[in-house]
Amino acid sequence: MTAPPIRARYCLVDHHGTPVTEASYASRWQLVQFGFTSCKVVCPRALAKLDDALDRLGTDAAAVVPLYVTVDPERDTPQRLKAHLDATHPRFTGLTGTAAQTEAAADAFRVFTRRRDTPDGYDVQHTAITYLLDPSGSPARHWPDTHDAERIAADLTALLR
Amino acid sequence: MSGEVLTAEQLGHLRHWDNLSRRLPNDWSQMQGKGVSQDDFGGYRFQLAYMVYGLAITHRHRLPAAPGMFAPTIRRLIDKLLMPEVWLYWRDVSRGGSVFNAHLSGRLGEEWDPVVRDNIMYSAYVQSCAAMHDAMFDSDHYAEPGSLTFRHWSFFWGGEEKRFAYDRESLTEHLYWLMVETGYLGVACEPNCVFQICNQPAIIGFRLHDRITGGSRADEVVAGYERAWADFGRLDASGHYNMMVTEDSRVVRPNERPSPWVDAWCGALMNTWNRDFVRRHYHRQVADFLETGPGGTLSVPSAPARHVMGQEVVSDTCDLGWVAAWASEMGDEQTLAGLLAHADTWMSPTWFDGGLYYPRNDTHTDADGRRTEIEPMSGNVLLGYARLNVADGLRGVYQDQWPEGHFEAPRLEVVDRDIEVSRAEVVDGVLHARLRRDRTVPGDGTVTLAGLPTSARLRLGGTELTVRDGLVVDVPEGHAVDLVAAP
């Protein structure tokens, strides 16, 4: 598979409140998933799958920075992201920012997002593609959400070696 | 051994498609519909693409051992699909401003590249036809960089040459990411209008591309498409297919009533990946559109032309043609026979240069109220497509690989223009073909065989044959003759 035709640029803050860009993780592979902490189905499934894939890598997983970029900056503050991820998927670092910043990040990865009213308030429809940036911060590949942990782990293993 | 031989009418449709594929550049005679600027559903792009689909279906299901009869015609049709006359409408339509999208007209600029944004009603046909050719013939013809190039230059206006170079890979990749950006709801046709129908060819194209590359994009896109449309429903409250969703407001635009072409076109294509759903609704849907006539004939009345802003909306809906194509894909032989009988009785079937078609007629009905109106899309393409199709025919192109060893098997590798092939299949390793020299068109009167050793045993019309170098067979004048070629 060829590298996805995305710009893969972002200017956000991590869940510790530190400003970050795609250059902040130079020398490591970035595994990037977009979503939001209130997501009930798609994100829990995607993050669990990526945890599984990274578990399969063993010690090689240290070369990978798992990132979870919010599409719901209104609710997903750094504090909320940290609390959510610490409790559910602690190897992930959450990234957020202003609405303009997160929208720009989604555009740069060609991620579809759409806010939708629900009886409980609102949710945010979004594509659940997983992206991989190489140690220089350039797009390396992507996996649709139909690909399972085994497939992702096998691809990562091949790329990391 | 099927032993099936094509009928004279089926051969006539194939000859007509071949004739149209050989028209000189920008000669669109017999293909011109009522509308202007290629805006509507009878445009050249649709006629060209569905001839390609029809040829692929015929090759796959009826004449599998005759690639030489199909591949060159498909390439000529794709060449025409790339011609600026076919896609230049996009320079204007890309600006928005349709009746129900007037609010967009100030936001969008003129776009010359006909595939770069929206316009899936064109780009998906280029992509799927190219992938269909390459998957069907084990070819990388359209993988060649620049093999799908859109170019235009005029001495009289427009400045520099416009040139947009794509190929099978780059166009597929581009359309895939456009699909991703919509959340898999689908890529728009004209700005803001996401039609269910026009995203089906893209899915077909992804599938055929997957077959070539070993990928799984069709499965991914279908899964996403199902989720995205779950918000709207594929069918409306009356049980007919929703035609389109507006992209910005995410509102389903109600279909005009009745709209036979919407159900028929959508159903004929969606059957490729969603057979049970399409078939579950087919009989109830089609019953709403059919009108019975004498002698078992069936017709499909079209709704009167709408009037909007004081103007009559001019459009080739192709209702009867699409319902015939749909019925053929469903294997509904009774409905198909009734529709074809209607066309043969009231729509002036015409033989021209050895080809069969139903010439355009803008008169709605005869004095007895029988439908006589027929559009070039129906008369050139869809009725022939329906007559050549088999039950689940397009689905078979989408779902099924050729049997193992197909590309090495004995076959008609080259077929001269004047040779009519009514049978071509391999049975127990032996090639069986029925050939006739057709003097109504020019040609050298030969077929060239492949997949056979030079020592192959050939019989033509029951007589042992010594072939020329290169397995070239001269087809004699007169009646059709059977060719049997054993390794």
Contacts between the chains, C-beta under 8 A, distances in Angstrom:
chain1	res1	chain2	res2	distance
A	1	B	215	7.7
A	2	B	173	7.3
A	4	B	177	7.4
A	5	B	173	6.7
A	5	B	174	7.8
A	5	B	177	6.0
A	110	B	177	5.7
A	110	B	180	5.9
A	110	B	181	5.2
A	112	B	180	6.7
A	112	B	181	5.6
A	112	B	182	6.2
A	112	B	183	3.6
A	112	B	184	7.9
A	114	B	183	6.8
A	114	B	250	7.5
A	125	B	183	6.0
A	126	B	183	7.5
A	127	B	180	5.9
A	127	B	183	5.7
A	127	B	184	7.4
A	127	B	224	7.5
A	129	B	180	6.7
A	144	B	217	7.9
A	144	B	220	4.2
A	144	B	224	7.9
A	146	B	216	7.0
A	146	B	219	6.1
A	146	B	220	4.8
A	146	B	223	5.6
A	147	B	216	8.0
